[in-house]
Amino acid sequence: MSFDADQMTHGLKPEFLTKPLQLDSIHIPIGDSKKIHQGKLAAEGLLLGSRFIAYLIDGKIEDDWDHRIKCFAREDWKRLSKIPWYGKVQSKHSRSLNEAIADQPCYFEAAATKLKSSSIELVGVQSRVIDEIEFNRHIDLTGNKSILLSESTLTLVKDVIMAISTKSELIEVYCDKHGGRNRYQSILTHIFDQEWFSIEIESQGCSRYTANWNGHLIQIQFKVEGDSIFPSAAASIIAKWTREDLMERLNAFWQENILDGVKPTAGYYVDAMRFAEQIQASARRLRLDRDSWWRKK
């Protein structure tokens, strides 16, 4: 029997809220990361949510985010650690929290108790970090970044199912929509060893499929604003924080290697064009191929 994930998410309030962090907040920011990453404590909100998820794994507050990336994305870290701006520079945010929320353990415990009383347990976290070089390699192979998104996401889903699930139990997977895509049957069949996925619904709001793959009963849905549901919301927070942490490292690297300095970038297209123009002379001086620091699409 499946459970109502929307009802579960609603029942976790007020300990967990999709709200930016404030100086007087006593909630854990878990939800759509775009709505949480706002205001003066935008970075701290992401970090607090991410640290709570890490806290659920081993019961301690994690200061070293390098260690967490190694645990959550072990194979990717082997590659990232060799890239100068990711592996050699540590983010300031990964070392410290704003003093205003330094007493976080007291409400970490309250939030953990709420999950336990709701019979919710975190059994594992896995993620992918796709850097510029890896991204460009996939684009050369497929020519399409939407394929990269779907294949990377669903391969990760498959790996998690294999690692933590028991055969014959129902596994429910919650995903945000992949862009404007409504049909996922063919990509699911491709990733899950040609297993047939039955279509329950395909619409602009939600696409849902079921299959019995390798002894695992799977229901997977792709929903508009899917990161408002608690399980995918937690994943959204981890992914967004990891991105912001790595962007800070990238900015720090280039600020150190350009004599006149360079204004930091958030990495989104228009400002990224400005940033690329400002660093390209230094990139040539450092003998860095453009494909090592600039996405093709």
HELIX and SHEET records of a PDB file:
HELIX    1   1 ALA A    5  GLY A   11  1                                   7    
HELIX    2   2 SER A   33  ILE A   36  1                                   4    
HELIX    3   3 ALA A   42  ASP A   58  1                                  17    
HELIX    4   4 TRP A   65  PHE A   72  1                                   8    
HELIX    5   5 ARG A   74  LEU A   80  1                                   7    
HELIX    6   6 PRO A   84  GLY A   87  1                                   4    
HELIX    7   7 GLU A   99  ILE A  101  5                                   3    
HELIX    8   8 PRO A  105  SER A  117  1                                  13    
HELIX    9   9 GLU A  132  THR A  142  1                                  11    
HELIX   10  10 LYS A  145  ILE A  164  1                                  20    
HELIX   11  11 GLN A  185  ILE A  191  1                                   7    
HELIX   12  12 GLY A  226  SER A  228  5                                   3    
HELIX   13  13 PHE A  230  ASN A  257  1                                  28    
HELIX   14  14 TYR A  269  ARG A  285  1                                  17    
HELIX   15  15 ARG A  290  SER A  292  5                                   3    
SHEET    1   A 2 PHE A  16  LEU A  17  0                                        
SHEET    2   A 2 ILE A  28  PRO A  29  1                                        
SHEET    1   B 4 LEU A 170  ASP A 176  0                                        
SHEET    2   B 4 HIS A 216  LYS A 223  1                                        
SHEET    3   B 4 CYS A 206  TRP A 213 -1                                        
SHEET    4   B 4 SER A 198  GLU A 202 -1                                        
END                                                                             
